[in-house]
Amino acid sequence: MAVQEARQCGGDCVRGARDGHRRAVAAFLAQRDGLAAGEGLPAALAHSAGASRQWVSDELTQSARAVAERGREAGLSWPDRVWRATLATVWGGVVALALAEASTAVGAGWTPARTAGLLAAVAVAVLLTVTAHLYRSGGGLLAPVLGEDNRLSTSRAVAAAWVLLALFTTLVLALRLAAASEAAERARVLHGLELARCGGLLTVVFLTSSIAVLVRRVVTVRIHGQRLQKVRADRPRGADLLADDAGRGSLADAQYVAVSLVALLFAVVRLTRRPEQLPDLPWGLAVLVVVSAATYLAAKYAEGGRPVVLSVVRAREAGDLDAPIRTGDDIEIRGVGFVPPGAGTPDRLARMVVRIGAVHVHVPLIPVPGGFANPTDTLLTVPVPVDVEAGRVEVRVVTAAGVETNGVLVEVAE
C-alpha cells in the first residue's frame, strides 16, 4: 500500500518518508540523551529507582517503535526510487560504451567488432530493462541480488556480474558470427568458443554461481538450527556488499568483491583486445578467484553462533549488602551473543525478553549519553518480578532474532 501511494504522489512521498524518518530519529536521540541526563522524569517517580527506570524504558520503547515505523515507511518507498536509478545506470553504461568506441575508432576506423559490441550492449540493456520493470516493486535490477534478510547479497552480486559478462561476450560472438561473410572469419569465431580457450571463464562462472546457491543453503540451515541469528534490515544499502549485518567491514566479503572485480576487469580488457573469442581468463587468475571464493564460503560457515548464558548473579549497588536473590531484586545475566548483528536499533533492543521460570520479563532500556547501558551483547540487567515463585528457577534469554539461549538455574529466596 505504501509503495502504491508513493507511485501516485511521485517523489514527494519518497522525500517525505525519508525526511519523516530523519526527524523521528533526531527526536528520539534528543529524548534518549535527555532522559539519560535525568530530564523529563516525573517527580512522583523520583523516589523509586525501579519505577523511574521502567517509566524511562516504556517511553523510549514507544518512541523507538515510532522511529521503526518511519523507517519501514522509508524502506517501502525505496524500491520505487531505486529501480529507475538502476535503469539510468544501465543505459548510461550503454552511452558510455558508444562514446568510448566512437573515440577509439578515430584513425583506426569502425570495425564489425565495434558494431557487435554496441548491439550486444543494447540487447543486454533491453533485457535488464524488462527485468527491472517486472521486479520494480522489489528494487528493479537489485531484486535478484537481495537476500532474504533484505540486504544485498555479496555472493549473488558477484555471481550476477560474472553471468552478465558471459552473456554479453556470447552475444558479441553471436553477432560477429551472424555478420561474418567469409568462411575463415566464421571459423575463427567458432574457434574462439572452444573449451580450451574459455575454460578459465567457465570455471569462474560455475564456481561463483555455485557459491551463491551454497551460501543460501548454509545460511538457511544455520538459522533453522539456531546457530546463526539473522535480523531483517529496513532496506538494502551498498555497504552490504562489503560489511556484515551490523554494518562493520568484513574482510571475507571485501576480498571476494575486490578479487572478482579485478578478474572481471581483466576479462573485459581481454575481450576488447580479442573480440573474436570468449575472454581467455588465465588459469592463475581463475585459481585466485577460486581461493577467494573458498575463503568467503569458509567465513560464512564460521560466522554467527548461538547466544549463550554463562552465569546469573544478583546485581549489587554501591553500599548494598550481599544477599541471595529475592523477588524485586535486579539480576545480571552474563553471556555472549545477546544482541545479534543488525539488532542494535532501539526498537529491536526493546524486543529482548528474559524468561525467569514461567514469567517473561522485557529487558528495560537504560539510556546513557550516546547509547544504552542495558541491554548489551554480553550483559543484561532485569528485575525479578514478584510473580516468580521462590525456589530453583530457570533463566533464559530470547533475543531480537527469536533465538532462545540455554537455561541457567538460580535460587530465588523467599
N, C-alpha and C positions, 0 to 999 in steps of 0.2 A: 504493500500500500504506500509506504514512504517513497519507494522508487517511482511508482506511478505518479505520485504528487510532484516529485522532483521533475519528471518529464513534462508535466503540464505547466509548471511555472518557470521552467528553464533554470538558468544559472543562479537566479536569485535565491531559490530554495537551497541549492547546494552551498552557496556562500553563507546563507542564513544558518544552516545546520552547523557549519564549521565555526562561525562566529559565536553561535549559541553554546557550542561545546567549550570554546576558549573562555567565554565569560563564566560558565559554570565551574571550570577548573580553577580560574582565578579566585572566584568567590569561595570555593572550598578551601584552597590553600590559605586564604586570609582567615577563614573561620578556624581552621586547624591550628594555625600559629597563634591566633588569639586565645583559643581555649587552652593551648599549651602554656600560655603566659598567665592563665587564670582570669582572663577577661570574659565577661558574659555569663559567669556561673551564678545561678540563683542563690540569693543569700540564705534561703531556707535549707539548702543542701550543703552549705559550707561546713556544718558541724560533723557531717558524716563523710568520711573518705570513700566508703564503698558506694554510697548513694550518688555522690558527685561524680565518681568515676563512671558509674552506669549511665548517668544522665549525659555526660560528655560522649560516651560511646554511642548512645542511641542517637544523639544529634548528628554526630559525624557519620553514622551509618545511613541516616536518611539523606544527608547531603551527598554522600558517596553514591547512593542509588540514583539520585538526580543527575549527577555527573555521568554515571554509566549510561543512563537513558539518553542523555545528549550525545554521548559517544556512539551509541548504537544508531542514532538518527544520522549522525555524520557518516558512519560506516555504511549505512544503507544507501546514502546518496553517492557514495564513492564509485560504484560501477558505472553509473550514467556519465560520470565525468571522465573516467579513465578509458573507457572503450573507444571514445572518439580520439583521445590523445594517442592511443596505440595506432590507430589508423593514420593519423597525421605523421607519426614516426615512420611507418612503413612506406607511405608514398613519398615522404621526404627522402628516404633512402633511395627510392627509385629515381627521383630527380637528381640526387647527388651522383648516382651511378651514371646517369645520362650526361651530366656535366663533365664528370671525370673522363668518360670515353670520348666525348667531343674534344676536350682539351688535349688528350694524348693522341688523338687522331690527326692533329695538325702536323703536317710534314710526313707522317707515316701513312696517312690515308685511312679511309674507313674500310674495315675488313668484315667478312661474313661472321667472324667470331664476335665482333662487337655487336653486330645485329642480333646474333643468337643470345648473347648475354643480356642485352636490353629487353628482348622479348621474353626471355625466361624470367627476368625480374618482374616484368609486368604481370606475367601469368601467376607467379607466386604471390604477388601483391593482391591480385584479384581473389585468389584462393583465401588468403588471410583476411581480406575484407569480408568475404562471405562468412567465414568462421567468426569473425568479431561481431558481425551483425546477429548471427544466430545465438551467440553467447553474450550478448550485450548486457543482460541482467546479471551476469557473473563476472564482469570486468573485461569483456571482449577477448583479446588475444591472451590476456593473462589467466583466463579461466582454466585452460588445460594445465597450467603450471602451479595452480593453487592447491595446497594441501587441505586435508580435512579440517585442520585447525585454523583455516582462513589465513594462512601465511604463505608467502612464496616459497615453493619447494626448490631447494638447490639442485637436487638430483633430477627433478623433472625439467628444470630450466636448462641444465647442461645437456640433457638428452634431446630436448626440443631444438636446441641450437645445432647440434650435430645432424639431426634428421632434416632440418631445413637446409643445411649446407648440402647434404646428399641429394635432396630433392632438386635444389637449384642446379647443381652440377649435372644431374641426369637430364634435366630439361635442356640445358645448354647443348649437351651432346646429341639429344634427340633432334633439336632444331638444326644443328650442324649436319647431322645425317640426312635430314629431310632436304636441306638446301644443297647438298653435295651433288655435283653433276658428273664428276669423274669417278670411276671405279677405284682408283688409287686413293682418293680422298675418303671415300666411304670405308675402304678397308682400314685406313689409318684411324678413323673414328672408332670403328668396331674393335680394333686392336687396343685402343685406349680403355676399353671396358673389360679387358681380360683380368682374371683374378690376380695374376702375378703383379699387375701394376696398381691395383687398388685394394690389396689385401689389408694394408695398414688402416686405411679409412674404414673399410667394412668392419674390421675388428673393433675399432673405437666406437662406431655407431652401435654395434651389437652390445658391447660392454656397457656403454653409458645407458642404453635403454634397459638392459637387464638390471643395472644398479637401481634405476628409478623404480622398477617393479619390486625388486627385492627389499629396498628400503621401506616401501609402503607396507610390505608384509611384516617386516621386522618391527616396525612401529606399532602396527595393529596388534600383533601377538604380545608385545611387551605391555601395551596398555591393558589388554584383556587379562593379562597375568598380573596386573598391578605392580609391574616392575618399572613402569615409566608413567610419569604424570604429565598430562597434556591439558592446557587451558586454551580455549578458543580466543583468538585475537579479534579485536573490533574490526580491523581492516588490515589488508596486507601493506607492507612497506618494502621499498627496495633494499633496505638493510637486512631483510630476512635472508637474503642470499648469502650473506657473509657473517651472520650472527646467530646465536641460539635464541630460544623462545623468550629469554629475559632481555634481549637486545644487546647482550655482551658479545664482543667479537669472538668468532670461532675459528681456530686455526685449521681444523679439518675442512670446514666449508670454504674458507678463504683460499686455501691452497688448491682445492678441487676446481673452484671457479677460475683461479689465475692460470693454472696449468692448462685447463681446457681452452681458455681464451687465447693463450699463446699458440696452442696447437691449431685452433681454428684460423687464426691469422696466417699461420704458415700455410695451411691448406688453401686459403684464399689466394695467397701470393703464387702458389704453385699452379692454381687454376688460371690465373691471369697470364702466367708465363707459358703454360701449355694447355690451351683451351680445347685441344682435341682429345683429351683423356681425363678420366677422373683424377683428382689430386692424388699423386703417389706419396702418401704420408710415409716418411721413413719409419722403419721399424723401431729405431731408437726412440723417436718421439712418441710412437704408439705405445711402447712399453712404459714411457714416462707417464702417459695418461692412465695406463693400467695400474701403475703403482699409486698414483694419486687417487684413483677411484677405490682401490683396496683400502687405502688409509681412511678415506671418507666413510666407507662401509664399516670398518672396524670401529670408528668413532661412534657411529650410530648404534652398534651393538653395546658399546661401553657406557653410553650416556644414560643419565637418569638413575633410578633406584627407588626402592620403596621407602617411604618415610618410616622412621623408627623412633620409638620412645625408649630412652635409655634409663631414665630414673624419674621419680616424682618425689619432691620434698616440700615441706611446709615453708612458705615464704615468711621471712622474718624482717620486720622493720627495725631500724636502729632504736635500741632501748627496750625492745620486746624480750621477754623471757623465752627460753627454749621450752617447747611443749609439743605434745603429739598433735596430729591433725584432727581438728574438730569442725563441725559444720559452722559456716561463717568465716572460716579462715581462708586465706589465699594459698594456693599451691603453685609451685613452679614445676612445669613439665619440661624436662630437658631431653633433647634428642637431636635428630637431623632430618632435613627434608620436609619441614612443616609448611614452607612456602614454596610451591612449585615455580619453576621458571615461567615468567609471564603473569604470575598471580600476585604481584606486589602492589596492584592498584587497591585503593581503599575499599571499593565495593567487594572485591574478592577476598581481601583480608577479613572483612566483616562476615563472610560466609563460613569461616572456620568454626568448628564445633568440637567440644571435648565431651566425651561420654563418660560420666562418673557413675558407675553402677547402671541404674536404669534411667538416670537423669541426663538430659542433653543440655550442656551449658555453652552458650555462644561466647566466643573469646572476645573480651572487650577491647576496643581500640583505645590505646593510651597515647595521646599525641605528645610530641616534643617538637621543638622548632626544627623544621625541615624534614620531618618524617614521623615515625611511630616507634615508641619503645616497646609496644606489645600489639600484635604478635610479631615474632621474628622467626627466622628459619630454624633456629636452634633452641628457642626458649619461648614458652607460653606461660602466662600467669592468669589463672581463673579463680573465682571464689568457689567454695564448696557449698552448694545450696543446702537449706535446712531439710529438703526432701530426701537427701541422701541418708540412708539408714546406717547406723553405727555397725562396725564390723569390717571385715575384709571386703573391699570393693575393687572392681577392675576399672582402670583408667585407659581410655583410648582417644586418639585424635583423628578427626575426619577433616582432611584438607579441602581446599577450594576445588581441587580436581576430583573430589569424590572418593579419594583413596583413604582407607582406614588403616591405621597403624596397628602394630602389635599391642597386646594388653599388658599392663603392669599392675600388680596387686598392691594396694596400700591399705593400711589400717586406719579407720576413722573411729576415734574415741567418742564416748558418749559425753 
